Amino acid sequence: QVQLVESGGGLVQAGGSLRLSCAASGFTFSSNAMSWYRQAPGKKRELVAIITSSGGTRNYADSVKGRFTISRDNAKNTVYLQMNSLKPEDTGVYYCKTQWALMVYWGQGTQVTVSS
């Protein structure tokens, strides 16, 4: 079955960096676009970044452009989110997401907390 397992979250001071990973299994990873979402307390889940199957196209939310970078390693079935210059408003649970066989799959999420 499809599994997405995020890791790499934690507590960091404002201005710091974190790299999130999402290990995927159960589907043909190299054929799928992958995305990162986040959900802050009391807010809706929002799209952070998306990358096409080959990695050739990447799009970002305006709030993270220039600070976050999404990438993927199709040999390792893993998608990454490099987060630099973190701000307190980046705090939230970060999820990776994919769609396979008309179903949407989410990971369990990893908590990112940015202190001021």
N, C-alpha and C positions, 0 to 999 in steps of 0.2 A: 504494500500500500504506500501511498505518497506520504513522505515524512519530511518536515522542515524543522531543523533544530538550530535555533539562534544561540549565540554566545558572544561574550566580549563586553557586555554591559558592566556598569559599575558607577562609583562615585568619583567625580572629577571636579576640580576647581574651574571656574570660568576662565576661558582662554586655553584650556587644556585640550587634549585629543584622546579619542578612543577609536578602536577599529572593531566593528561588529562583523561577525561571520554567520552565515546561514548554510548549514550542510544539508543537502537535498538527497533524497533517495526515492525509489519507487516509480520513477518516470524518466523519460529521455531528457535529461537536464539540458543538453546542448541544443534542444529544439524549442526551448521555452524562454519567453521573456520572464524576467524576475523583477520584483519590486520590493521596496522597503516602505513601510508605513510607521506612523507613531501615533500614540494616544496619550495626551496629557490628562491629568486628573480633571474630571468634570467636562472634558471636551470630546468632540467627535474624533474618530480615527481619521488621520489625514495622510495623503500620499507624500512621501519624502523624495523618492527617486525611483526611476525605472530604467532597466537596461534590456536591450533586445537580445535575442538568443546568441548572436555572434559577438555581442558587445560593441557593435559598431555605432549604435545610437544610444544616447543616455539623456534623460531629461530629469529636471530637478524642480522642486518647489522653489518659488522665489525666495522664501525665507532661508534657504540653505545654499543657494547658488554661490559659488566661489569659496565655500567652506567645506562642503561635503563632496565626496567622490564615491560613486558606485562602480564596482568592477566585478569581474567574475573569472573563475578558472574552470573551464569546462572539463579539464582533465581530472579535477578534484571534486566536481559537482558542488561547487561552493560559490556563493555570492558574498561580496563584502560591502561594507559601508565605512569608509574612512571619514571620520568626523574631526575637523580641526576648528580652532577658534570657537570652542563651545561656549554657549550662553545659557543662563539659567532657564530661558524659555525653550531650550532644547530638551528639557527634562520630560521624561515620559517612558512608556513601554514601547519598544521598537519591535516590529513584527516583519518577517518576510512573507511574501505571498507569491503564489503562482496559480495558473489555471491549467488544468489538464483534463481532457475528455469531458469538457463542458462543466467541470466542477472547479470550484475555487478552494484553494488550500492555504491555510495559515499556519505559521509556527506558533509556539507557545509564548513567544515574546521574551525580551531581555530588558531589564530595567536600566535606564540611564538617568542619573541624577547629577545635575550641574549646580554646584554651590557658588554663591556670589561672594 
